[in-house]
Amino acid sequence: MIIVAIIGLLAVMGIPYILNAYSSSMKKAKNRNIAEVEKAKGVLSLPVSSRIPGAMALADSNLEIATDAAGLSNLCSALSIRNLDELIVGSDSIAIGTLSTKASY
């Protein structure tokens, strides 16, 4: 009976730490993905002559990248991913936005 009580006590102390670690890792993954998307959006505005994957000399800062086929394709190329589904964290998907707005979850 004492062993069961000790195991229960350890579980009560350990579960909040595990949940906190999970939540913290989700936040870090989201922040890392947002930073990578912002870097890739910067690449989209580079001239094509730079020969960097994804460069397309995009100048329209109000262009919705996720709805523009060429922009989305080049963004995925700059990120070295196949599609935006690879940036889903938990059940949250990323909103790319435009060149002038920051990506968010």
N, C-alpha and C positions, 0 to 999 in steps of 0.2 A: 504494500500500500504506500509506503514511503517512496518507493521508486516511481510509482505512478504520479505521486504529488510532485516529485522533483522534475519529471518529464513535463508535466503540465505547467509548472512554473517556468521552465526553460522555453516552452512554446509561447507562453504569454509574453515573455520578455523579447523573444526573437521575431515574432510575426510583425510587429510594427516597424522594426528595422528593415525587414525584407520588403515590406510595402513601400517604405520611404525610399529604399534603393531603387525599386522599380520605377517609381514616380520620377525620381531624380534622373535616371537614365533616359526616360522618355523625353524629358525637357531638354537634356543635352543633345539627344539625337535630333530633335526638332530644330534647335538652334544651329547645330552643325549643318543640317540640310538647308536651312534658310541662308546661311553664309555661303554655301556652295552654289546655290541658285543665284544669289546676288553676284557672285564672281562670274558665273556663266552668262548672266545678263550683260555684264560688262564686256564680255568677249563678243557678244552679238553686235556691239557697236563698233568693233574694230574693223578696219578695211579688209576686204577679201584678199588683197595682196599680201597680208601678213602670214597667210597659209596656216593659221591656227584653226584647228577643228572647231567649227561653229561660227566662225567670223563671217558676217554678212553685211557689214556697213549699215546696220539698222540705225536710222536717224529719227524715226517717228517715235517719240517718247510716250505717246498715248496708245500705241498699238498693243492690243490685248494679245500677248504672246501665246497663251494657251489655246486661243481660237484661230490663230494664224498657222497654217500647216507648215510653211517654210520656217517660221520663227520657232515653232515647237520642235521641229525636226533638228534644227541647228542647236537649240538649247539642249536637247537630249544628247546630241553629238558632243557638245562642249562639256557636258557632265559625264560623258562615257556611260550612258544608260540607254536602255531600249525604249522605255516610256516612263511617264510620271508615276505609274503605279509602284515603281521601285522606291519612291520617296514617301510612301505611306508609313506613318508611325502609329502603331496601335490601330485604331479605327479612323484616325484623322488623316485626311489628304491635304496636300499643300495647294495653296492658291498662289499662282505665279504672279499674276497682275501684269503691270506694264513696266517699261524701262524706268519710269519715274516713280513707281510705287514699290514698296518693299514687299517681298513675298511673305506669306503668313500661313499659319495653320488654323 
